[in-house]
Amino acid sequence: CRSLYERDEANVFAEPSVISECLLPHLLNLVKHYPESSTLAKNLEHWARN
């Protein structure tokens, strides 16, 4: 009997390096605009400290 669904792939997000690789470009883009926005600066500082 064949399944109607494809077999699930391994959970790529279980590997921290995959998450880092996905998030890093977005985080770097935020940091680039950090000096331009006081709201962004406050939010990034709060996120980094917690």
matplotlib code that plots the C-alpha trace (Angstrom):
import matplotlib.pyplot as plt

x = [0.0, 1.4, 0.9, -0.7, 1.8, 5.5, 7.8, 8.6, 12.1, 14.3, 13.6, 16.2, 15.4, 16.7, 20.2, 21.2, 23.4, 20.5, 18.5, 21.5, 22.0, 18.4, 18.3, 21.7, 21.0, 17.9, 19.6, 22.5, 20.0, 18.4, 21.7, 22.6, 19.6, 20.1, 21.5, 18.6, 15.8, 15.6, 12.6, 14.6, 17.5, 15.4, 13.8, 17.1, 18.7, 15.7, 15.8, 19.6, 19.5, 16.6]
y = [0.0, 3.4, 6.5, 9.6, 11.7, 12.1, 10.9, 13.7, 15.1, 15.4, 18.5, 20.9, 23.3, 20.8, 21.9, 25.3, 26.1, 26.0, 28.4, 30.7, 30.6, 31.5, 34.3, 35.9, 37.9, 39.4, 40.2, 41.9, 43.9, 45.1, 46.0, 48.0, 50.2, 50.3, 54.0, 55.3, 54.3, 54.8, 52.4, 49.7, 50.3, 49.9, 46.7, 45.2, 46.0, 44.5, 41.4, 40.9, 41.3, 38.8]
z = [0.0, -1.0, 1.1, -0.4, 1.3, 0.8, 3.6, 6.0, 5.8, 8.9, 11.0, 9.7, 12.6, 15.1, 14.0, 15.5, 12.5, 10.1, 12.3, 12.5, 8.7, 8.1, 10.7, 10.3, 7.1, 8.6, 11.9, 10.0, 8.0, 11.3, 12.8, 9.6, 10.3, 14.0, 14.2, 12.1, 14.4, 18.2, 18.4, 16.5, 18.8, 21.9, 20.6, 19.6, 22.9, 24.8, 22.6, 23.0, 26.8, 27.3]

ax = plt.figure().add_subplot(projection="3d")
ax.plot(x, y, z, "-o")
ax.set_aspect("equal")
plt.show()
